Amino acid sequence: MDKVNINIQVGEFKHPLTVNPDEEPIYREAARLINERLTAYRTKFRDAQLPEEYLLSFAALDIASHYIRQRRSTNVAPVEEAIQALTAELEDFNQNR
């Protein structure tokens, strides 16, 4: 698959990237999410005059913590149980042939 060159703006920083075309929307959405959080932290700490990098680190921490919470809340136990049951059925079927 051919790669495409894109430019992503995160805060004050421009990032030229080469990505698969089907991944371009993911990078653009990620940049949008970061910029939204960055704007929120700029507003929250506007009187503190914090450096851009500090605000970006707040945004990254916020997004990463949401990601980890989501990952931990995903319950894969029912899927694992179904796989185990299907595996047992296949083993029984193979033994009884």
N, C-alpha and C positions, 0 to 999 in steps of 0.2 A: 504494500500500500504506500502510495506517495505521501510524503509529509507536507505540511503547509507551514508557512512562516506567519506568525501572528505577533502582535504587540499588545501586551497587557499592562494596564496602568494600575498600580497598587499604591495608594497614597500619592506621594510625590515621586515615586520611582517607576520607571518604564522598564518592562522586561520583554526583550525580543525572544520569542520561543519558537521552536520547531516541534510540531506535534502531529499526531495522526488526525486527519480531518474529523473523524467521529469523536475525538476528545476535545476539540476546540470549544464546544459549548460548555464542557465541564470546567475548563480553565477560565472562561469568561464568567461563568456563574460563581466560581471560587473568588475571582477578583471582585465581583459585585458584593459578595458576602463580606469579604474583608473590608472593602471600602465602606460598607454600611456600618460595620462595627467600629471602624476607625472614626467615622463621622460622629458616632455616638460618644466615643471617648474624647474626641476633640471638644465636643459640647460640654461633657461632664467635667473636664479638667481645663476649660478655657482660661481660667484665671491663674492656673499653675504654670502656664507657659512651658509645658514639657516638650522635650525633643520628639520629633516624628518617630524615631526608632523606639522610644519608650511607649508611645501610643500604639505603635504597630505590635509591640510585644504584648500589650494588654489585649489587643484584638486577637492575636494568635492564641493566647492562653484561653480566652473566652471560647473561641471556635473549637479548639482542641478539647476543652472540658465538655462541651456539648457533644462532640464526636464520641468521646469515651463513654459518657452517660448513655448515649444511644446504643453503642456497641454492647455495653453491659446489659442493657434492658432487652436486647433481642434474645428471645427464648428459643433455643435450638433443640431443647429436649424432646418435643414431640416429633421432630424430624428424625432425630437419632433413634427414637423408639421405633418409628415406622421402618427405618432402614434395617434395624436389628430384626424386626419381625419378618420383613421380606427376605433377609439373608437366611433366617432359620427355615422359612418355607422353601427357598431354593435348595438349601442343603438337604432337607427332607425329600424333596422331589428327586434330586440327583441320587440319593441313596436308595430310593424305592423304584428306580428304573430298571 
